[in-house]
Amino acid sequence: MSSEIKSEADVKREVKKLLNKHEWFYWMPAGSAFGKNNVDFNCLKNGKFLAIETKFGKNAPTINQNKFIANVETYGGYALVIWEYSLTDLDTLLQTI
């Protein structure tokens, strides 16, 4: 992982690198002030769905993001929040699911 992570945008950049490295198909839904909130990345590989919300520093997921994550898990998908300090964990996880 890059040591130059200074913002959430940098975390997203590193997540993209890891998703590409492990050959996950992903898209980044546009955020909206209206309608359902989503997370930063929706990903697919071998029939498995993974939702990733990225954060930096002390930022935390919103109530709606937590609800989205819970729904993904309820319906059998994987969902997680990644901070700058958990990128190595994501690298490991992407290899195993």
Secondary structure in CASP SS format (residue, H / E / C, confidence):
PFRMAT SS
TARGET T0000
AUTHOR 0000-0000-0000
METHOD secondary structure of the structure
MODEL  1
M C 1.00
S C 1.00
S C 1.00
E C 1.00
I C 1.00
K C 1.00
S C 1.00
E H 1.00
A H 1.00
D H 1.00
V H 1.00
K H 1.00
R H 1.00
E H 1.00
V H 1.00
K H 1.00
K H 1.00
L H 1.00
L H 1.00
N H 1.00
K H 1.00
H C 1.00
E C 1.00
W C 1.00
F E 1.00
Y E 1.00
W E 1.00
M C 1.00
P C 1.00
A C 1.00
G C 1.00
S C 1.00
A C 1.00
F C 1.00
G C 1.00
K C 1.00
N C 1.00
N C 1.00
V C 1.00
D C 1.00
F E 1.00
N E 1.00
C E 1.00
L E 1.00
K E 1.00
N C 1.00
G C 1.00
K E 1.00
F E 1.00
L E 1.00
A E 1.00
I E 1.00
E E 1.00
T E 1.00
K C 1.00
F C 1.00
G C 1.00
K C 1.00
N C 1.00
A C 1.00
P C 1.00
T C 1.00
I H 1.00
N H 1.00
Q H 1.00
N H 1.00
K H 1.00
F H 1.00
I H 1.00
A H 1.00
N H 1.00
V H 1.00
E H 1.00
T H 1.00
Y C 1.00
G C 1.00
G C 1.00
Y E 1.00
A E 1.00
L E 1.00
V E 1.00
I E 1.00
W C 1.00
E H 1.00
Y H 1.00
S H 1.00
L H 1.00
T H 1.00
D H 1.00
L H 1.00
D H 1.00
T H 1.00
L H 1.00
L H 1.00
Q H 1.00
T H 1.00
I C 1.00
END
